[in-house]
Amino acid sequence: MRHLLDFQDVNKNHLENLIEESRSLKIKSKNLDTLALLKFDEPSTRTRLSFAIAAEKLRIKTFESSDVISAKQKGEMLQHELETYISMGIEILVLRTKENNINDYREFKEIGIISGGFGNKSHPTQALIDISTLYSFDKLTDTSTPVTYVGDVKHSRVFESGRQLLNLLGYKVGVFTDQNLLPDNKNDLEIYESWNEVFENSNSIELLRVQKERMLNIEKINFDNYIKNYQLTKKILDKSQKDLIVLHPMPINIGIEISQDAIEDKKIKYIDQLSHAIPSRIAAYKYVKGEI
Ligand code: CP
């Protein structure tokens, strides 16, 4: 094998071959397969893996990056980052970020960008998973019956995308949580004050994790009170209607939003929900490619 550490040992003939080869491949590379970049700047178990598997099923070739290993560390601006991806033939960017600058991405028309969790405002493919799961349990038959979110609604991009999708489809959205964890915009929401009120009005719940990593005023939250008032326990589940289902986007923090004795109850449907992860990501890829 040869080295290409510098050009010290490369003869003129090989130099010309190198240049010719790279010039001709530049022209040919326009016909290669779809390339996607999975750029996850926050931790993920499900979203990253299911986007990778979905890509494999669609024969989309994926690459991985993150801010930690990119030139953003050296002050690179977004425009230059995206121009780089586009010039290298990346057609789809799947992005997870803690930032809330989603509108900065809308102007880039030469690359399809999918939110894999964007700040506290968007997680559209999780909403697709959740709505698909609700449909599979026949929970979206009546537009006047809200889907109720319980937990840290204020900091939840799962909630924001679910709310947006449900509203667009004509469904109502309920919320049951601590005053400090309500979103600023409450206009379209049915706000409940007790578990009984939730069960009287709704037959599907999406339980949400308390997102300590996004809380600016964490001292305002009394976690003992939160657990006492909003943790879903077996005792509470036993008081609910037979056909209630409880979803959770995961990760689940047992002991906070749900008790150990409730997690194995048959009304808890997170495993069924997980089965929609890869199909929803396949649909997202097909959408940005203009295939559906
Ligand atoms: N629900 C969800 O987004 O899970 P991950 O953070 O593991 O991707």
Boltz pocket constraint, residues with backbone or C-beta under 6 A from the ligand:
constraints:
  - pocket:
      binder: B
      contacts: [[A, 43], [A, 44], [A, 45], [A, 46], [A, 47], [A, 48], [A, 116], [A, 117], [A, 126], [A, 249], [A, 250], [A, 251]]
      max_distance: 6.0
